[in-house]
């Protein structure tokens, strides 16, 4: 190693590494890494030469180790994963590969692989608690991962039913204003949970299980007066529940049941005078054993990488707007 002030040079060995996966097509991965760090990378045979700022070089060494670990586990390196790994190394000084390699569920082979550390912690929480609140922005997998866990529990016969619930509040509309019979009225509100289910099971099987009552999809209003036993219950878009509706839903839980409540408190469609049950419940249920709150962030977004940038841009805009509002008072 050669040190000149804060500048250093290092060599990273590539023995037993599939360099095509490491570098990406036309070395796109290496170019991305160079653009995100103050270093220069040069591939020489079975090694990579790194030169630049000491801290930056050490971060890239950890990043390369992470990528090699990921490849060794049989995974390809996607553009999305690389952006996530870069961000994690910059913020925490480590990559996500080894953390994500642990099994997400001790009971059976998972139907999916968590793509972020936040998602992994979410799955662990569902496995360990009877009631879990997952709060975070769009695209973080809140609904999909809950549905995936429900399907696994159903297949393993740990639960007898899956019940998918949503409040019928969207952009100021209610069910009564929509045309058609009750199925036509509720389907638009429940489409996201249907979509998640279809990614995990064949359409024919879903239809059969719905006909048998093993999978039930329902608006929140239809839960009143029921007791849900031996069921995996998911309340989606919970930011659009009132405090009374949230209490009603949580008190439906019967013996041997599990509930996952998901929502994005930055996208509340309730009347501004009506407080969100998901916002208030964080204070009301804080510290109760068996209940957990999991907070996902823009770092856990698994849609197009620009979705993360869009969420961060909106957050900056809203913080700036609030700052201006305070200044006028």
Residue pairs with C-beta under 8 A, 6 or more apart in sequence:
1 8
1 9
1 10
2 8
2 9
3 54
6 53
6 54
6 55
7 51
7 52
7 53
7 54
8 51
8 52
8 53
8 54
8 57
9 49
9 50
9 51
9 57
10 49
10 50
10 51
10 57
10 61
11 47
11 48
11 49
11 50
12 47
12 48
12 50
12 61
12 64
13 46
13 47
14 22
14 46
14 47
14 48
15 46
17 68
17 71
18 71
19 43
21 71
21 76
21 77
22 29
22 64
22 67
22 68
22 71
22 77
23 29
23 30
23 43
24 30
24 77
27 43
28 79
29 67
29 77
29 82
30 41
30 43
30 48
32 79
32 82
32 83
32 86
33 39
33 41
33 60
33 63
33 82
33 86
34 40
34 41
36 86
36 90
37 52
37 56
37 59
37 60
38 52
38 53
38 56
39 50
39 51
39 52
39 53
39 56
39 57
39 60
40 50
40 51
40 52
41 48
41 49
41 50
41 60
42 48
42 49
42 51
43 49
48 64
50 57
50 60
50 61
51 57
59 89
59 90
59 93
60 89
62 89
62 93
62 94
62 95
63 85
63 86
63 89
63 95
65 95
66 85
66 89
66 94
66 95
66 96
66 97
66 98
67 77
67 82
67 85
67 95
67 97
69 95
69 97
69 98
69 101
70 77
70 81
70 85
70 97
71 77
73 97
73 101
75 81
79 305
80 115
80 302
80 305
81 115
83 305
83 308
84 96
84 115
84 116
84 299
85 95
85 96
85 97
87 299
88 94
88 95
88 96
88 117
88 299
89 95
96 116
96 117
99 117
99 120
100 113
100 114
100 115
100 116
100 117
100 120
102 120
103 110
104 110
104 113
104 114
104 120
104 123
104 124
104 127
105 123
105 127
105 149
105 152
106 127
107 127
107 152
107 156
107 158
108 152
108 155
108 156
110 148
110 152
111 148
111 151
111 152
111 200
112 144
112 145
112 148
112 200
114 120
114 122
114 123
114 141
114 145
115 141
115 302
116 140
116 299
116 300
116 302
118 136
118 140
118 294
118 295
118 296
118 297
118 299
118 300
119 140
119 141
119 145
119 296
119 300
119 302
121 294
122 132
122 134
122 141
122 142
122 145
122 294
122 296
123 145
123 149
125 132
125 292
125 294
126 132
126 145
126 146
126 149
126 258
126 260
127 149
128 292
129 290
129 291
129 292
130 253
130 257
130 258
130 259
130 290
130 291
131 250
131 253
131 258
131 259
131 260
131 261
131 290
131 291
131 292
132 259
132 260
132 261
132 291
132 292
132 293
132 294
133 238
133 260
133 261
133 262
133 263
133 278
133 281
133 282
133 291
133 292
133 293
133 294
134 142
134 145
134 146
134 260
134 261
134 262
134 263
134 294
134 296
135 262
135 263
135 264
135 265
135 278
135 282
135 293
135 294
135 295
135 296
136 142
136 264
136 294
136 295
136 296
136 297
136 300
137 264
137 266
137 296
137 297
137 298
137 301
137 311
138 264
138 267
138 301
138 303
138 307
138 311
139 301
139 302
139 303
139 307
139 308
139 311
140 296
140 297
140 300
140 301
140 302
141 296
141 300
141 302
142 236
142 262
142 263
142 264
142 296
143 192
143 193
143 196
143 234
143 236
143 262
144 196
144 199
146 234
146 236
146 260
146 262
147 162
147 164
147 193
147 196
147 197
147 200
147 234
148 196
148 200
149 232
149 260
150 159
150 162
150 232
150 234
150 260
151 162
151 197
151 200
151 201
153 159
153 232
153 258
154 160
154 161
154 162
154 214
154 232
159 230
159 231
159 232
159 256
159 257
159 258
160 214
160 230
160 231
161 213
161 214
161 215
161 216
161 228
161 230
161 231
161 232
162 209
162 214
162 215
162 216
162 231
162 232
162 234
163 215
163 216
163 217
163 218
163 228
163 231
163 232
163 233
163 234
164 190
164 193
164 197
164 215
164 216
164 217
164 218
164 234
164 236
165 217
165 218
165 219
165 220
165 223
165 233
165 234
165 235
165 236
165 249
166 189
166 190
166 192
166 193
166 219
166 220
166 235
166 236
166 237
167 189
167 219
167 220
167 221
167 235
167 237
167 238
167 240
167 241
167 245
168 174
168 175
168 185
168 186
168 189
168 219
168 220
168 221
169 240
169 269
169 270
170 188
170 189
170 240
170 269
171 269
172 269
172 271
175 182
175 185
175 186
175 219
175 221
178 184
178 185
178 188
179 185
186 217
186 218
186 219
187 194
189 219
190 217
190 218
190 219
192 236
192 237
193 217
193 234
193 236
194 217
197 206
197 215
198 206
206 215
209 215
210 216
210 217
220 235
220 241
220 245
220 248
220 249
223 248
223 249
223 252
224 248
226 252
227 252
227 254
228 252
228 253
228 254
228 257
229 254
229 255
229 256
229 257
230 254
230 255
230 256
230 257
231 254
231 257
231 258
232 257
232 258
232 260
233 252
233 253
233 257
233 258
233 259
233 260
234 259
234 260
234 261
234 262
235 241
235 249
235 259
235 260
235 261
235 262
236 262
236 263
237 262
237 263
237 264
238 246
238 261
238 262
238 263
238 277
238 278
239 263
239 264
239 265
239 267
239 268
239 269
239 270
239 276
239 278
239 279
240 263
240 268
240 269
240 270
240 276
241 249
241 276
241 277
241 278
242 270
242 274
242 275
242 276
242 277
243 275
243 277
243 280
243 281
244 277
245 277
246 261
246 277
246 278
246 280
246 281
247 277
249 259
249 261
250 259
250 281
253 259
261 278
263 278
265 276
265 278
265 279
266 314
266 315
266 318
268 276
268 279
270 276
282 293
285 291
286 293
298 308
298 311
298 312
298 315
299 308
301 307
301 308
301 311
